[in-house]
Amino acid sequence: MIDLTAKEDDRFMRAALDEARQAFDADEVPIGAVVVCGGRIVGRGHNMTETFNDVTAHAEMQAITAAVNALGGKYLPECTLYVTVEPCVMCAGAIGWSQIRRVVYGAGDEKRGYLTFTRKPPFHPKAVVVSGILAGESAELMRSFFARKR
C-alpha cells in the first residue's frame, strides 16, 4: 500500500525546494515555502530579505501572506506549510497565529530554528509537525550557498 501522505509530502517539499532555488539564484538565503490546501498550492514564497531590505521577508511569511490573500481569510486551519528549513521563532509565531495545522520541514536549524529557543512549539495546539522531508537536499542547498559566500 502506498502512503499518500508521504508521496504528497515529497511532491510539495519539492515545490518548496524550487522556491529555495529561486532564492539561491537571487543571492538570498535559500529557503523556500509553500502552503497547501485541498491538495493544491495556495501560497508560495522564498526568502526576500535582501530584495526588500526587510528582515521579516522570510519564505514562510511570504507563503502565508500569499495563502491568506488567495483564500480570503487570515486563518489557515485546513492548510499545510512546507518549508525547506526549520522555521525561526518569528516564523513559528506567525504559523501559530495563522492556525496552520500541519507543518512539514526539511533540514533542522541548530542556530536559528525555533527548537533552539523554545521547549513548547508556538504552533496551534492541534498542529502536527513533520521534519526531515528531503532534509539532505535542503541542507545541501544551504551549504552550497554559504560556501559560495566564503
C-alpha positions in Angstrom: 0.0 0.0 0.0 1.3 3.5 -0.9 1.4 6.1 1.8 -0.3 9.0 0.1 0.8 11.5 2.8 4.5 10.6 2.3 4.1 10.9 -1.5 2.4 14.3 -1.2 5.0 15.5 1.3 7.7 14.7 -1.1 5.9 16.4 -4.0 5.1 19.6 -2.1 8.5 19.7 -0.5 10.0 19.6 -4.0 7.9 22.7 -4.8 9.3 24.4 -1.7 12.8 23.4 -2.9 12.0 25.1 -6.2 11.3 28.3 -4.3 14.5 27.9 -2.3 16.4 27.6 -5.6 14.9 30.9 -6.7 16.2 32.5 -3.5 19.6 31.0 -4.2 19.7 32.4 -7.7 18.7 35.8 -6.3 21.6 35.6 -3.8 19.1 35.3 -0.9 19.4 32.6 1.8 17.9 29.6 0.0 14.8 28.8 2.0 11.5 28.2 0.2 8.0 27.5 1.4 4.6 26.6 0.0 1.2 26.5 1.7 -1.1 23.7 0.5 -4.9 23.5 1.0 -7.1 20.9 -0.5 -4.3 19.3 -2.4 -3.2 22.4 -4.2 -0.6 25.1 -3.6 -2.3 28.3 -2.5 0.8 30.3 -1.4 4.4 30.3 -2.4 7.4 32.2 -1.1 11.2 32.3 -0.7 13.5 34.5 1.3 13.5 38.0 0.1 15.1 39.8 2.9 17.9 41.3 0.7 15.5 42.2 -2.1 13.0 44.0 0.2 15.6 45.2 2.7 13.3 43.7 5.3 14.3 41.2 8.0 10.8 39.9 8.2 10.6 38.8 4.5 11.2 35.1 5.2 9.9 32.4 3.0 7.2 31.3 5.4 6.0 34.9 5.8 5.8 35.3 2.1 3.9 32.0 1.6 1.5 32.6 4.4 0.7 36.1 3.1 0.1 34.7 -0.4 -2.1 31.9 1.0 -4.4 34.2 3.1 -4.8 36.5 0.1 -5.7 33.6 -2.1 -8.1 32.1 0.4 -9.6 35.4 1.6 -9.1 34.9 5.4 -6.4 35.3 8.0 -6.6 31.8 9.3 -5.4 28.7 7.6 -6.7 25.8 9.7 -7.1 23.4 6.8 -3.6 24.0 5.4 -0.2 22.5 5.5 3.0 24.6 5.3 6.0 23.0 3.6 9.3 24.8 4.3 12.8 23.6 3.4 14.4 24.6 6.7 13.1 24.6 10.3 11.2 27.8 10.9 12.8 30.5 13.1 10.9 31.8 16.2 9.4 34.7 14.3 8.0 32.4 11.5 6.9 29.8 14.1 4.9 32.5 15.8 3.3 33.6 12.5 2.5 29.9 11.8 0.8 29.7 15.1 -1.2 32.9 14.7 -2.4 31.7 11.2 -3.6 28.4 12.8 -1.9 26.2 10.2 -2.5 22.7 11.4 0.4 20.8 9.7 4.0 22.0 9.4 6.4 20.0 7.3 10.1 21.0 7.1 13.2 19.6 5.7 16.5 20.4 7.4 16.8 21.4 11.0 18.5 24.7 12.0 20.6 24.4 15.2 21.4 28.1 15.2 18.2 29.9 14.4 15.4 27.2 14.4 12.5 27.6 16.8 13.5 24.4 18.7 16.7 26.1 19.8 14.7 28.7 21.6 11.6 27.1 23.0 10.6 23.8 24.6 7.0 24.1 23.5 6.3 24.9 19.8 4.4 28.1 19.4 2.1 26.5 16.7 -1.6 25.9 17.1 -2.2 23.3 19.8 -3.6 20.8 17.3 -0.7 21.3 14.8 1.2 18.3 13.6 4.9 18.8 12.8 6.8 16.5 10.5 10.6 17.0 10.0 13.3 15.6 7.8 11.4 15.5 4.5 14.1 15.9 1.8 16.4 17.2 4.5 19.5 16.3 2.6 18.6 18.4 -0.4 17.6 21.3 1.7 20.8 21.2 3.8 23.0 20.9 0.7 21.4 24.0 -0.9 22.2 25.9 2.3 25.8 24.5 2.5 26.3 25.5 -1.2 25.0 29.0 -0.6 27.2 29.7 2.4 30.3 28.1 0.8 29.8 30.5 -2.1 29.7 33.4 0.4 33.1 32.5 2.0 
